[in-house]
Amino acid sequence: MRINRILVHSALSLGLSLAGLNAHADLPADTIGQVTLPFPPEPHRAYIVDVEFENFVAGRVTVVDPEKKKMLGMVSTGFAAPSTLSRDGKRLYTADLFYSRGTRGTRTDVLTAWDTSTLSPSWEVLIPTKRAEMLTQRYSLGTSSDDRFVYVYNFTPSTSVTVVDTQAKAVTAEIAIPGCVLNYPVGKRAFASLCGDGKLQVIKLDDNGKEVARTQTAFFDPNAEKLVERGIALGDTYYFTTTTGTVRGVDVSGDKPKFLEPWSLTTEAERKAGWAPGGWQLLAVAPKLNRLYVLMHDAHEPMKWEDPSPFVWVYDLKTGKKVATLEAPNPIWSLAATNDDKPLLLGTNITGGLEVFDLASGKHTGTMEKIAKTPIQILSH
């Protein structure tokens, strides 16, 4: 009898619940998790790319206001997805990789275009299942200066670049770059790659996204120095550093690359004291200040040059001279600077936080604690 009474009460409760649902069927849709951010984006808005080492099959991009130390939203991405922003600020692009069984099964690669105001996907394009599976870095995904094309770096281990037309929302070409890596956008219709023999390769496209010309020009001697491929752009001039601190710049705005005079990040005394560059995204540029920011080790070890550091050295790009030193309370792995008139320098630390510097005053203004698990790259408008 007791069981029957329980069943009756349960049935009555379920009936009342269902009746309540029917009575309120016209309730508005739940908007939990939805955001609408202002456009144009705030000049200090930043996007923290998190590959999450503990769960590599799915990553995220966390959107923050580093000035107010506030999280604004988040998007979910595929396996270690490289990310970049459109030049007009309207889109965040991610090259996502998914498996039909989560960690196995049929592989699907897509280029996803996210709306930077709603943080919702606007569209996606299927791309060849060749996107490089590696720790994300700046130039594994890039856009042409007019936002017409997106370039996706592939590694199988042969190397190539997939070209996606953002107007037609279609793949236009897969361009082989044997012996070379990454894609450094050059103007409206070209991209460059670094080659293992020390050459810089530049590939030019037509308005249909097809290759029309390519050149290779000697840039550095790979037998004499180790050039870090993770450079930084100021307009169409790219700056790279060797693991021992020689800066090499190249202006790719003309018909042919123009190589700038190399210069050193350190004096002879500083080199003897053990100073040298290191980190993951170890370079940043503040365009309006014409300053270069470099993560530096005080006890540099050749096989540990990617290690984080709390020290950031500041250089005048016109003279190549060191003008300041910044120090974070926590070791930093990756750097980025905002592009506005009052720029911030941002650094992801080893505990998943974000270190923030005001570059006008040169002061550290605070730390955003644990905004990501493995924050490996920073994007800003």
C-alpha positions in Angstrom: 0.0 0.0 0.0 2.8 2.4 0.8 4.4 1.9 -2.6 1.1 2.6 -4.3 0.7 5.8 -2.3 4.2 6.9 -3.4 3.4 6.1 -7.0 0.1 8.2 -6.8 1.9 11.1 -5.2 4.7 10.9 -7.8 2.1 10.8 -10.7 0.3 13.8 -9.2 3.5 15.8 -8.9 4.5 14.9 -12.4 1.1 15.9 -13.7 1.2 19.2 -12.0 4.7 19.8 -13.3 3.7 19.1 -16.8 0.6 21.3 -16.5 2.9 24.0 -15.3 5.1 23.6 -18.3 2.1 23.8 -20.6 0.8 26.9 -18.9 4.1 28.7 -19.4 5.0 27.4 -22.8 5.1 31.0 -24.1 8.0 32.0 -21.8 10.9 33.7 -23.7 13.9 31.7 -24.6 16.6 31.5 -22.0 19.5 33.9 -22.8 22.0 32.6 -20.3 25.4 32.6 -21.9 24.6 35.1 -24.6 26.5 38.3 -24.8 26.5 41.4 -26.9 29.7 43.4 -26.9 30.0 46.9 -28.4 31.2 47.5 -31.9 33.7 48.8 -32.8 35.5 46.8 -30.1 37.1 48.6 -27.2 40.8 49.3 -28.1 42.1 47.2 -25.1 39.8 44.2 -25.7 41.9 41.1 -25.8 41.3 37.4 -26.8 43.3 34.8 -24.9 43.8 31.6 -26.9 43.7 28.6 -24.5 44.8 25.2 -25.9 44.2 23.5 -22.5 47.0 20.9 -22.2 44.8 18.8 -19.9 42.0 18.4 -22.5 43.7 18.9 -25.9 40.7 17.9 -28.0 38.8 21.1 -27.2 40.1 24.6 -26.6 38.7 28.1 -26.0 39.2 31.7 -26.6 38.5 33.9 -23.5 37.6 37.5 -24.2 38.7 40.1 -21.6 38.9 43.7 -20.8 42.4 43.9 -19.3 42.0 47.6 -18.3 39.0 46.8 -16.1 40.3 43.3 -15.3 37.0 41.9 -16.4 36.1 38.7 -18.4 33.7 39.5 -21.3 32.9 36.1 -22.7 34.3 32.9 -24.3 34.1 30.8 -27.4 34.7 27.1 -27.7 37.1 25.9 -30.3 38.4 22.6 -31.7 41.7 20.8 -31.0 44.5 23.4 -30.4 42.8 25.8 -32.9 45.0 28.6 -34.3 43.1 32.0 -34.1 43.3 35.4 -35.6 41.2 38.6 -35.8 39.9 40.3 -39.0 41.4 43.7 -39.8 38.0 45.4 -39.5 37.4 44.0 -36.0 34.2 42.2 -37.0 35.4 38.6 -37.0 37.4 36.2 -34.9 38.7 33.3 -37.0 39.5 29.9 -35.7 40.7 26.9 -37.7 38.9 24.1 -35.8 39.6 20.4 -35.9 37.1 17.8 -34.6 36.8 14.0 -34.5 33.4 12.3 -34.8 34.1 10.2 -31.7 35.6 13.0 -29.7 39.2 11.6 -29.5 39.0 9.4 -32.6 36.9 8.7 -35.7 36.4 10.8 -38.8 38.3 14.1 -38.8 36.6 17.3 -39.8 38.5 20.7 -40.3 36.6 23.9 -40.5 37.4 27.6 -40.6 34.9 29.3 -38.3 34.1 33.0 -38.4 32.9 34.3 -35.0 31.0 37.5 -34.6 33.2 39.6 -32.2 30.0 41.3 -30.7 27.9 38.2 -30.1 30.7 35.7 -29.8 28.5 33.4 -31.9 29.6 31.7 -35.2 28.6 33.7 -38.3 29.6 31.0 -40.8 32.1 28.2 -41.4 33.9 26.6 -44.3 35.1 23.1 -44.6 38.8 23.0 -45.3 41.2 20.2 -46.1 41.9 17.9 -43.2 45.6 19.0 -43.1 45.6 21.9 -40.7 48.8 21.8 -38.6 48.3 20.1 -35.3 50.7 22.0 -33.0 50.8 24.6 -30.3 49.2 27.7 -31.7 51.2 30.6 -32.8 50.6 33.9 -34.6 51.2 33.0 -38.2 49.6 29.6 -38.5 46.4 31.6 -39.3 46.3 35.0 -41.0 44.2 37.4 -43.0 44.9 39.6 -46.1 45.0 43.3 -45.3 41.6 43.8 -46.9 40.1 40.7 -45.1 39.3 39.1 -48.4 41.4 35.9 -47.7 42.3 33.8 -44.7 45.4 31.7 -44.8 45.6 28.4 -43.0 48.9 26.7 -42.4 48.9 22.9 -43.1 51.4 20.3 -41.9 51.1 16.6 -42.8 54.3 16.6 -42.5 54.4 18.2 -46.0 53.6 21.9 -45.7 51.1 24.0 -47.5 48.6 26.9 -47.1 44.9 26.7 -47.6 43.4 29.9 -49.0 39.8 30.7 -48.0 37.8 33.4 -49.7 35.7 35.2 -47.0 33.3 36.7 -49.6 32.5 33.4 -51.4 32.9 31.4 -48.2 34.9 28.8 -50.0 38.4 27.4 -50.4 40.1 28.8 -53.4 43.4 26.9 -53.4 45.9 24.8 -51.5 49.4 26.2 -52.1 52.3 23.9 -51.5 55.3 25.5 -49.6 57.7 22.5 -49.5 60.6 23.1 -47.0 58.9 26.2 -45.6 56.7 27.0 -42.7 53.8 29.3 -41.6 52.1 32.2 -43.5 53.0 35.8 -42.8 50.4 38.0 -44.6 51.8 40.6 -47.0 49.4 43.3 -48.1 46.2 42.4 -50.0 47.4 39.5 -52.2 50.5 37.8 -50.8 52.0 35.9 -47.9 55.5 34.9 -46.9 57.0 31.8 -45.4 60.3 31.0 -43.7 62.3 28.1 -45.3 64.6 25.6 -43.7 67.5 26.7 -45.9 67.3 30.3 -44.6 65.3 31.8 -47.4 62.2 33.9 -47.2 59.6 32.8 -49.7 56.9 35.2 -50.9 53.8 33.9 -52.8 51.6 36.3 -54.7 47.9 35.7 -55.4 45.4 37.0 -57.8 41.9 38.3 -56.9 40.6 34.7 -57.2 43.0 33.5 -54.5 45.2 31.6 -56.9 49.0 31.7 -57.0 50.5 33.9 -59.7 54.1 34.2 -58.6 56.6 33.2 -56.0 60.1 34.2 -55.1 62.8 33.0 -52.7 65.5 35.2 -51.2 68.3 34.4 -48.8 67.5 35.8 -45.4 69.7 34.1 -42.8 72.2 31.3 -42.4 70.6 28.4 -40.6 73.9 26.8 -40.0 75.2 29.8 -38.1 72.2 30.9 -36.1 68.8 29.7 -34.9 66.1 32.1 -36.0 62.8 31.9 -34.1 60.0 31.7 -36.5 57.6 33.5 -34.1 58.2 37.0 -35.4 56.0 40.1 -35.0 54.7 42.5 -37.7 54.7 46.3 -37.7 52.7 47.0 -40.9 54.5 45.0 -43.6 57.8 44.9 -41.8 58.4 41.7 -39.8 60.9 41.4 -36.9 62.5 38.1 -35.9 65.1 37.3 -33.3 67.6 34.5 -33.0 67.8 32.5 -29.8 70.9 34.4 -28.9 69.4 37.9 -29.5 70.2 39.1 -33.0 67.2 40.9 -34.4 66.5 40.5 -38.2 63.9 42.6 -39.9 62.4 42.4 -43.4 60.2 44.9 -45.2 57.9 43.0 -47.6 55.9 46.0 -48.8 57.7 46.3 -52.1 58.1 44.1 -55.1 61.1 42.5 -53.5 61.9 41.9 -49.8 64.1 44.6 -48.2 66.3 43.2 -45.4 67.1 45.6 -42.6 70.4 45.9 -40.9 70.6 43.2 -38.1 71.1 44.5 -34.5 71.6 42.9 -31.1 69.2 42.9 -28.1 72.2 42.7 -25.7 75.5 44.3 -25.1 78.6 42.2 -24.8 78.5 42.6 -21.0 74.8 41.5 -21.0 75.6 38.5 -23.1 78.4 37.5 -20.7 76.0 37.9 -17.8 73.7 35.3 -19.4 71.0 37.5 -20.9 69.1 36.3 -24.0 65.5 36.2 -25.4 63.1 33.4 -24.6 59.5 32.4 -24.2 56.7 31.2 -26.6 55.3 34.4 -28.2 58.4 36.2 -27.1 58.0 39.5 -29.1 55.4 42.2 -29.1 55.2 45.6 -30.9 53.3 48.8 -29.9 52.8 50.5 -33.2 51.9 54.0 -31.9 55.0 54.0 -29.7 57.3 52.3 -32.2 58.6 50.1 -29.5 59.6 46.4 -29.5 59.0 44.3 -26.3 61.1 41.1 -25.8 60.9 38.5 -23.1 64.4 38.0 -21.7 66.1 35.4 -19.5 68.7 36.4 -17.0 70.2 32.9 -16.9 69.7 31.8 -20.5 70.2 28.1 -21.4 70.3 27.2 -25.1 68.0 24.2 -24.8 65.5 26.0 -22.6 65.1 29.2 -24.6 61.3 28.7 -24.7 61.0 28.9 -20.9 58.9 31.8 -19.5 60.4 34.8 -17.8 59.2 37.8 -15.7 61.6 40.2 -17.5 60.5 42.3 -20.5 63.1 44.6 -22.2 61.9 47.5 -24.2 63.6 48.8 -27.4 63.2 51.8 -29.7 62.7 50.3 -33.1 64.2 53.4 -34.8 67.5 53.2 -33.0 67.6 49.6 -31.8 68.4 50.9 -28.3 67.1 49.5 -25.1 65.0 52.2 -23.4 63.4 50.4 -20.4 62.9 47.2 -18.4 59.6 45.8 -17.1 59.2 43.1 -14.6 56.1 41.1 -13.9 55.3 39.4 -10.5 54.9 36.1 -12.3 56.9 34.4 -15.2 55.3 35.2 -18.6 55.2 32.8 -21.6 53.6 35.0 -24.3 53.4 38.7 -25.0 51.1 41.1 -27.0 50.6 44.8 -27.1 47.4 46.7 -28.0 47.5 48.9 -31.1 45.9 52.1 -29.7 47.4 55.5 -28.6 47.5 54.4 -25.0 48.6 50.9 -25.3 48.8 48.1 -22.8 51.3 45.3 -22.7 49.7 41.9 -21.9 51.5 38.8 -20.9 50.1 35.3 -20.2 51.6 33.8 -17.1 52.4 30.2 -16.2 49.4 29.9 -13.8 46.8 30.8 -16.4 46.6 34.5 -15.6 47.2 37.7 -17.5 49.8 40.3 -16.5 48.9 43.9 -17.5 51.3 46.9 -18.0 50.4 50.5 -18.8 53.0 51.4 -21.4 52.5 55.2 -21.0 53.8 54.9 -17.4 55.7 51.7 -17.7 53.9 50.4 -14.6 52.4 47.0 -13.9 48.7 47.6 -13.2 47.6 44.2 -12.0 47.1 40.5 -12.7 43.9 38.8 -14.0 44.1 35.5 -12.1 43.4 32.1 -13.8 41.4 33.3 -16.8 42.5 30.3 -18.7 44.2 26.9 -18.2 46.9 27.1 -20.8 46.9 30.7 -22.2 49.3 30.5 -25.1 48.6 33.4 -27.3 47.0 36.9 -27.1 45.1 38.7 -29.8 44.0 42.3 -29.8 42.3 44.7 -32.3 
